[in-house]
Amino acid sequence: MTRRTLLLCAALGLLTPLTGCATLGLEHPPTATPAAPTTSAPPGRSVAPTTPSVLTEAQAREALITDTDLGAPWTPTRGAATWRDELLKATAGAPECQKLLDALYTDELLGAPARAAVGLDDPVTGAQLRYQLADRRPADADRALAWLRTLPGSCARFTARAPHDTVLDVQVSELPLPEVGDARQGLRVSLTNWATTEDNPDGEPTALTLDVAAVRAGEDAFALTNGGLGDVPNEATQAAVQLGVRRLADVRKQGRVQV
């Protein structure tokens, strides 16, 4: 188990024996479903009705994960990665595949602008993690998840054209996620440029790899991308999914307890 994984496990509270935390990022991620909120209230407090409600702006910000959650080497982002415009701003022939590229570029994997968002950078690998809490009704979020679920079939491999006439070989496959929340879908998207250029005389391929995850937890939904041109720390993707669900459960639980 690497030091990075140990830190992420500690953040998730999964360092008890046989928790399976060492399998983060492997083919079968661990199950880490958050405990259901208790229905009993402390003395002198009452529990509000459990009717669906929209998170306030403060609650939405509180539900975001942070660099502290993931631990070193993650830091607050310094801005959008250069590869976003160079590779993600691309065009594809098939409408469904174009829709995927557009959603990745605009951070609208769940079909709407983010309610709250955060970006984190890993300066060691050059990866960038972008996490968005969506403002979507559960039925709309489920439709978006159902669409994402079709992409490893309909867009398993296609060609896209990026700026400067760069031709990309794009591949989309399933990405296993921890079994948390009520519905989820993970994708691994790779965009490879095989062209020989002045900057790349030996013809070494340039490959952008993106871990993609979208999750609905009750009334709330979030999506994230974790990508880079080098090593993409998949354990961060797995941890961010679990932490995102846990953070939403905590925020919802606190909102139900009234003084």
N, C-alpha and C positions, 0 to 999 in steps of 0.2 A: 504494500500500500504506500503510495507516494505521500510526501509531506502535504502537497496540495489537496489530495483526497482526504487525508486526516483532518485538515482544517475544515473542509466542507462537511465532513461527517460530524465534527464537533459542533458546527453551526446548526446542523439538523438535529442534534441530540441523539445521534445514532451510534455512539461508541460503546454500546452495550454488547456483550458477546453474541455472536451469531445473528447480528441484525442484517447482514447482507450488504452493509455499506461498501464493502470492498468490491462489490459487483457494479457500482455506479459506472455507467458508461459502457458496460458490457452488453451482450446480446439480450439479456433478460434483466432489465432494471428492477430494483427492489420495490415492493409495495410499502407505501408509507402514508396510508390514509390518515388524515388528522382525526383526532378524537371528536365525537359529536359534542357540541356545546351542552353543558349541563343545564337542566331546566330549573334547578333550585337557585334561589338568590340568597346572598348573605343577609344576616339579620338587619332589619331596618331598610331593606331595599326590596323593590318589586320588579318583576320581569314584565317587560312590555309585550304586547301581542306580537307573534311571529309572522306578521304579514309582510309580504315583499316590500322592499323599500330601496330607493336609489341612494347610493353612498353620497355623502356630502363631499365637497371639494377637499376638505381637510382629511376625511376618511380615505378618499381615493389616493391622496399623496402618502398617507400613512401605510397604505397597503402595498406600496412599491417596495421592491427589494433594493438593497444598497450594496456598496462595495464592502461594507463592514460585515454584511451577511455572508458574502462569498469568501472574504478574507484575502490575504495577500496571494498573488500580486495585483488583484483587481483594484482599480482606482476610478474615481469619477471621470467621465469621458472629457476629452479635450476638443471634441467636435466629430463630425461625421467622417468615417474612414474614406480615404481617397478612392478605394475600389468601388464605392457605391456608384459614383458617376461613371467610372471607367468600365465597369462590368455589369452592374445591375440595371443601368439605364439602357436597356437593350430591347430589340424588337424580335418577335417570333411570328411565324406564319400561322400557327394554330391559335384560335381565339382563347382557348382555355389556358394554353401555355403562356400567352401574352398576359392574361389576367394574373397568373402567378407572378411573373416578373414585375408587373406593375405593383402588385400587393407587397412584394418584397422591397421594392424601391421606396414606396410611400409609407411603409410600416402600417398597412391596413389589411393584415391577414384575416381579420374577422369582419372585413367589409365596411369599416367605418373609422373615422379618425380616433385617435386615442383620447380617452378621458384624462389620463395621467400617464406620463412616460419617463423613463430614465435610461441613460446610456452609461455603460461601464467599459473600461479598456483594460486589457491585459498587456502591459508593455513587454512582458517576457516573450510571448508568442506573437504579438501584434493583433490578437483577436479583439473583436468588439462585440459586446452583448447589448442588445437593445430590447427593452422590456416595456410593454404597453398594456395598460388596463383599459379595456374597451367599454364603451357605453352602448351596450347591446342588450335587447331583451333575450331571455333564455332561448326562445324559439328561433330567433335570428342567429344567435351564436351557434346553435345546433345545426342550422342550415349551412353556415360557413364551415363548420367542422366536417359536415358531410361532403362538401365540395373538396376540401383539402384531402379527404380520404380517397377521392377518386384519382388524384394526380399521379400516384405511382403507376397507375395503369394508363391514363390518357396522355400523360407527359413523361413517360419513363425515360425517353431520350429524344431530344430535338435540337435543332440548330437555331441560334439566335445571332443577331448582328448588333454589336455594341458600337459606341462612337469610334470614329476613325476607321470605319469598315472592318472592325475586328470581328472575326467569325468565332463564335463560341459553341463548343460542344457541351450541351446541358443534359445532366442526368438527375432524375428524381427517384428516390426510393424511400421506403418506410424507415422511420426511426423509432425504436421502442422507447416508451416513456414510463415512468413510475405510475402505478395504478392509483392515482390520487384524483380528487375532484369527481364530478359526475360524468364528464365526457372529455375526451382528449384526442389529439392527433399529432404525431410527430413525423417530420420529413427530413431527409438528408438531401440537400441540393448542391450539386457541384457544377461549376461553370469553368471550362477549360479552354484556353487559347493555345493552339498548337502552332501558331504562325511564327515564322522566322522574321525578325525585324532588326533594325540597326541596334536597338537596345537589347536584342536577344539573338545574336548572330548564330549561336549554336542550336537554336530551335528548341531549347528547353521549354516545356509547357508551363504556362502560368495558370494555376488552378485556384479558384476561390471556392471554399467549402463552407456551407451554411447548415448549422443545426437549426431546425425550425420546430417550434412547439406552440400549440394552441390548446387552451384548457377552459372548460366551463365548470365552475364550482358554485352550485346553487344559482343565485340571481346574478352572479358576477362571472366575467370571463377575461382572460388575458392571453396575450401572445408574446412570443419572444423569438429573436434570432440571435445566434451566436456564431460569428463567422470570421474568417481570416484567410490570408494567402498562405499561411504556414500551418502549424499545428493548431487545431481547434480543440480546446479542452472540453471534451464531452461531459466530464464529471460536473463541470459548471452548469451545463444545460440541465442535467438530471437534478442537480441541487436546486437550481432556480425554479424548476417546476414544483418541486416539493415545498420550497420556501414560499413560493407565491400562493399556493393553496392554503398553507398554514397561516400566512399573514392575513389573508382575506377572512379566514375563520376567526382569527383573533379580533379583527376589526369589527366583524359582524356581532361577535359575542359581546364585546364592550358596548356596542350600540344598543343592544337589547336590555342592558342593565341600567335602570333609571334610579336616581336618588329619590 
